[in-house]
Amino acid sequence: MKKITKRILRTFLLLSLLTIGTGNLCFAQSDNDDSLTPEELEVLESMNPVDVLKLGIQAANSECPFEIDEGMVCTKIIMEKKNVMYYVECDEILFDISTLSDASDLLKAILVEEFNNTEDPDIAMFRNMCKKAGYGIGYCFVGNKSQKKVKAALSAKELK
Protein backbone atom coordinates (compact mmCIF):
# COMPACT_ATOMS: atom_id res chain seq x y z
CA MET A 1 0.00 0.00 0.00
CA LYS A 2 2.81 2.45 0.81
CA LYS A 3 4.39 1.98 -2.65
CA ILE A 4 1.13 2.89 -4.40
CA THR A 5 0.48 5.77 -2.02
CA LYS A 6 4.00 7.12 -2.53
CA ARG A 7 3.73 6.86 -6.32
CA ILE A 8 0.36 8.63 -6.30
CA LEU A 9 1.66 11.35 -3.96
CA ARG A 10 4.68 11.98 -6.18
CA THR A 11 2.44 12.18 -9.27
CA PHE A 12 0.07 14.43 -7.31
CA LEU A 13 2.82 16.83 -6.26
CA LEU A 14 4.80 16.91 -9.51
CA LEU A 15 1.75 17.41 -11.72
CA SER A 16 0.70 20.23 -9.42
CA LEU A 17 4.02 21.93 -10.02
CA LEU A 18 3.81 21.50 -13.78
CA THR A 19 0.19 22.68 -13.93
CA ILE A 20 0.95 25.81 -11.93
CA GLY A 21 3.73 26.64 -14.37
CA THR A 22 6.88 25.79 -12.47
CA GLY A 23 7.70 23.10 -15.00
CA ASN A 24 10.84 24.95 -15.99
CA LEU A 25 12.60 23.06 -13.21
CA CYS A 26 14.14 19.73 -14.06
CA PHE A 27 12.71 17.07 -11.80
CA ALA A 28 14.90 14.05 -11.28
CA GLN A 29 12.94 10.84 -11.53
CA SER A 30 14.58 7.52 -10.86
CA ASP A 31 13.16 4.02 -11.07
CA ASN A 32 14.63 3.26 -7.65
CA ASP A 33 13.78 6.41 -5.70
CA ASP A 34 10.47 8.25 -5.83
CA SER A 35 11.43 10.78 -3.16
CA LEU A 36 11.04 14.46 -3.92
CA THR A 37 14.26 16.37 -4.36
CA PRO A 38 15.14 19.34 -2.12
CA GLU A 39 14.42 21.66 -5.07
CA GLU A 40 10.94 20.14 -5.54
CA LEU A 41 10.20 20.50 -1.84
CA GLU A 42 11.36 24.14 -1.86
CA VAL A 43 9.10 24.99 -4.80
CA LEU A 44 6.10 23.23 -3.24
CA GLU A 45 6.62 25.00 0.08
CA SER A 46 6.61 28.39 -1.66
CA MET A 47 3.25 27.81 -3.39
CA ASN A 48 -0.29 28.47 -2.17
CA PRO A 49 -1.14 25.19 -0.42
CA VAL A 50 -4.83 25.23 -1.38
CA ASP A 51 -3.88 25.62 -5.05
CA VAL A 52 -1.43 22.75 -4.73
CA LEU A 53 -4.11 20.56 -3.17
CA LYS A 54 -6.73 21.41 -5.81
CA LEU A 55 -4.42 20.82 -8.74
CA GLY A 56 -2.84 17.80 -7.11
CA ILE A 57 -6.21 16.20 -6.51
CA GLN A 58 -7.14 16.81 -10.13
CA ALA A 59 -3.88 15.18 -11.24
CA ALA A 60 -4.18 12.26 -8.81
CA ASN A 61 -7.72 11.57 -9.96
CA SER A 62 -6.32 10.84 -13.41
CA GLU A 63 -4.73 7.77 -11.79
CA CYS A 64 -8.11 6.56 -10.44
CA PRO A 65 -9.28 3.94 -10.09
CA PHE A 66 -6.28 2.18 -8.59
CA GLU A 67 -6.04 -0.82 -6.31
CA ILE A 68 -4.90 -0.08 -2.77
CA ASP A 69 -5.04 -3.66 -1.60
CA GLU A 70 -7.02 -6.79 -2.39
CA GLY A 71 -10.69 -5.82 -2.45
CA MET A 72 -10.00 -2.09 -2.00
CA VAL A 73 -9.98 0.34 -4.93
CA CYS A 74 -9.51 4.10 -4.67
CA THR A 75 -12.18 5.54 -6.97
CA LYS A 76 -11.67 9.27 -6.40
CA ILE A 77 -9.99 11.88 -4.24
CA ILE A 78 -11.90 15.06 -3.40
CA MET A 79 -11.84 18.09 -1.12
CA GLU A 80 -14.84 17.68 1.17
CA LYS A 81 -15.71 19.64 4.31
CA LYS A 82 -12.12 20.81 4.85
CA ASN A 83 -10.69 17.30 4.30
CA VAL A 84 -8.87 15.66 1.42
CA MET A 85 -10.96 12.49 1.19
CA TYR A 86 -9.92 9.26 -0.51
CA TYR A 87 -13.03 7.34 -1.62
CA VAL A 88 -12.32 3.63 -1.42
CA GLU A 89 -14.70 1.02 -2.81
CA CYS A 90 -14.61 -2.14 -0.69
CA ASP A 91 -15.50 -5.60 -1.91
CA GLU A 92 -18.20 -6.60 0.57
CA ILE A 93 -17.36 -10.26 0.12
CA LEU A 94 -13.99 -9.49 1.75
CA PHE A 95 -14.96 -6.57 4.02
CA ASP A 96 -18.03 -6.15 6.19
CA ILE A 97 -18.88 -2.44 5.99
CA SER A 98 -20.92 -2.68 9.21
CA THR A 99 -17.83 -3.90 11.03
CA LEU A 100 -15.84 -0.97 9.65
CA SER A 101 -18.57 1.36 10.89
CA ASP A 102 -18.24 -0.07 14.40
CA ALA A 103 -14.44 0.30 14.34
CA SER A 104 -14.15 4.09 14.07
CA ASP A 105 -11.45 4.23 16.76
CA LEU A 106 -9.37 1.68 14.86
CA LEU A 107 -9.82 3.56 11.58
CA LYS A 108 -8.66 6.79 13.23
CA ALA A 109 -5.64 4.99 14.70
CA ILE A 110 -4.74 3.75 11.21
CA LEU A 111 -4.91 7.32 9.88
CA VAL A 112 -2.68 8.54 12.71
CA GLU A 113 -0.17 5.79 11.95
CA GLU A 114 -0.25 6.38 8.19
CA PHE A 115 -0.06 10.18 8.21
CA ASN A 116 1.20 11.42 11.61
CA ASN A 117 3.64 8.70 12.58
CA THR A 118 5.26 8.25 9.18
CA GLU A 119 8.94 8.66 8.46
CA ASP A 120 8.25 8.82 4.73
CA PRO A 121 9.25 12.33 3.58
CA ASP A 122 6.69 12.47 0.74
CA ILE A 123 3.77 11.50 2.98
CA ALA A 124 5.00 13.98 5.61
CA MET A 125 5.20 16.68 2.91
CA PHE A 126 1.62 15.93 1.80
CA ARG A 127 0.43 16.00 5.44
CA ASN A 128 2.17 19.32 6.03
CA MET A 129 0.69 20.81 2.84
CA CYS A 130 -2.80 19.74 3.95
CA LYS A 131 -2.26 21.20 7.41
CA LYS A 132 -0.87 24.45 5.97
CA ALA A 133 -3.97 24.72 3.74
CA GLY A 134 -6.25 24.03 6.69
CA TYR A 135 -7.38 20.63 5.39
CA GLY A 136 -7.46 17.27 7.12
CA ILE A 137 -7.02 13.85 5.49
CA GLY A 138 -9.52 11.04 5.49
CA TYR A 139 -11.03 7.98 3.88
CA CYS A 140 -14.58 7.19 2.86
CA PHE A 141 -15.05 3.44 2.53
CA VAL A 142 -17.99 2.52 0.27
CA GLY A 143 -19.47 -0.96 0.06
CA ASN A 144 -19.53 -2.14 -3.54
CA LYS A 145 -22.97 -3.76 -3.16
CA SER A 146 -24.77 -1.84 -0.38
CA GLN A 147 -23.17 1.55 -1.18
CA LYS A 148 -23.03 2.08 2.61
CA LYS A 149 -20.37 4.65 3.53
CA VAL A 150 -18.01 4.76 6.49
CA LYS A 151 -15.84 7.85 6.92
CA ALA A 152 -12.78 8.43 9.06
CA ALA A 153 -10.65 11.56 8.98
CA LEU A 154 -8.02 13.51 10.83
CA SER A 155 -8.81 17.23 10.94
CA ALA A 156 -6.11 19.77 10.10
CA LYS A 157 -5.71 20.38 13.84
CA GLU A 158 -5.13 16.66 14.42
CA LEU A 159 -2.34 16.49 11.85
CA LYS A 160 1.16 16.75 13.33
C-alpha positions in Angstrom: 0.0 0.0 0.0 2.8 2.5 0.8 4.4 2.0 -2.6 1.1 2.9 -4.4 0.5 5.8 -2.0 4.0 7.1 -2.5 3.7 6.9 -6.3 0.4 8.6 -6.3 1.7 11.4 -4.0 4.7 12.0 -6.2 2.4 12.2 -9.3 0.1 14.4 -7.3 2.8 16.8 -6.3 4.8 16.9 -9.5 1.8 17.4 -11.7 0.7 20.2 -9.4 4.0 21.9 -10.0 3.8 21.5 -13.8 0.2 22.7 -13.9 0.9 25.8 -11.9 3.7 26.6 -14.4 6.9 25.8 -12.5 7.7 23.1 -15.0 10.8 24.9 -16.0 12.6 23.1 -13.2 14.1 19.7 -14.1 12.7 17.1 -11.8 14.9 14.0 -11.3 12.9 10.8 -11.5 14.6 7.5 -10.9 13.2 4.0 -11.1 14.6 3.3 -7.6 13.8 6.4 -5.7 10.5 8.2 -5.8 11.4 10.8 -3.2 11.0 14.5 -3.9 14.3 16.4 -4.4 15.1 19.3 -2.1 14.4 21.7 -5.1 10.9 20.1 -5.5 10.2 20.5 -1.8 11.4 24.1 -1.9 9.1 25.0 -4.8 6.1 23.2 -3.2 6.6 25.0 0.1 6.6 28.4 -1.7 3.3 27.8 -3.4 -0.3 28.5 -2.2 -1.1 25.2 -0.4 -4.8 25.2 -1.4 -3.9 25.6 -5.1 -1.4 22.8 -4.7 -4.1 20.6 -3.2 -6.7 21.4 -5.8 -4.4 20.8 -8.7 -2.8 17.8 -7.1 -6.2 16.2 -6.5 -7.1 16.8 -10.1 -3.9 15.2 -11.2 -4.2 12.3 -8.8 -7.7 11.6 -10.0 -6.3 10.8 -13.4 -4.7 7.8 -11.8 -8.1 6.6 -10.4 -9.3 3.9 -10.1 -6.3 2.2 -8.6 -6.0 -0.8 -6.3 -4.9 -0.1 -2.8 -5.0 -3.7 -1.6 -7.0 -6.8 -2.4 -10.7 -5.8 -2.4 -10.0 -2.1 -2.0 -10.0 0.3 -4.9 -9.5 4.1 -4.7 -12.2 5.5 -7.0 -11.7 9.3 -6.4 -10.0 11.9 -4.2 -11.9 15.1 -3.4 -11.8 18.1 -1.1 -14.8 17.7 1.2 -15.7 19.6 4.3 -12.1 20.8 4.9 -10.7 17.3 4.3 -8.9 15.7 1.4 -11.0 12.5 1.2 -9.9 9.3 -0.5 -13.0 7.3 -1.6 -12.3 3.6 -1.4 -14.7 1.0 -2.8 -14.6 -2.1 -0.7 -15.5 -5.6 -1.9 -18.2 -6.6 0.6 -17.4 -10.3 0.1 -14.0 -9.5 1.8 -15.0 -6.6 4.0 -18.0 -6.1 6.2 -18.9 -2.4 6.0 -20.9 -2.7 9.2 -17.8 -3.9 11.0 -15.8 -1.0 9.7 -18.6 1.4 10.9 -18.2 -0.1 14.4 -14.4 0.3 14.3 -14.1 4.1 14.1 -11.4 4.2 16.8 -9.4 1.7 14.9 -9.8 3.6 11.6 -8.7 6.8 13.2 -5.6 5.0 14.7 -4.7 3.8 11.2 -4.9 7.3 9.9 -2.7 8.5 12.7 -0.2 5.8 11.9 -0.3 6.4 8.2 -0.1 10.2 8.2 1.2 11.4 11.6 3.6 8.7 12.6 5.3 8.2 9.2 8.9 8.7 8.5 8.2 8.8 4.7 9.3 12.3 3.6 6.7 12.5 0.7 3.8 11.5 3.0 5.0 14.0 5.6 5.2 16.7 2.9 1.6 15.9 1.8 0.4 16.0 5.4 2.2 19.3 6.0 0.7 20.8 2.8 -2.8 19.7 3.9 -2.3 21.2 7.4 -0.9 24.4 6.0 -4.0 24.7 3.7 -6.3 24.0 6.7 -7.4 20.6 5.4 -7.5 17.3 7.1 -7.0 13.9 5.5 -9.5 11.0 5.5 -11.0 8.0 3.9 -14.6 7.2 2.9 -15.1 3.4 2.5 -18.0 2.5 0.3 -19.5 -1.0 0.1 -19.5 -2.1 -3.5 -23.0 -3.8 -3.2 -24.8 -1.8 -0.4 -23.2 1.6 -1.2 -23.0 2.1 2.6 -20.4 4.6 3.5 -18.0 4.8 6.5 -15.8 7.9 6.9 -12.8 8.4 9.1 -10.6 11.6 9.0 -8.0 13.5 10.8 -8.8 17.2 10.9 -6.1 19.8 10.1 -5.7 20.4 13.8 -5.1 16.7 14.4 -2.3 16.5 11.8 1.2 16.7 13.3 
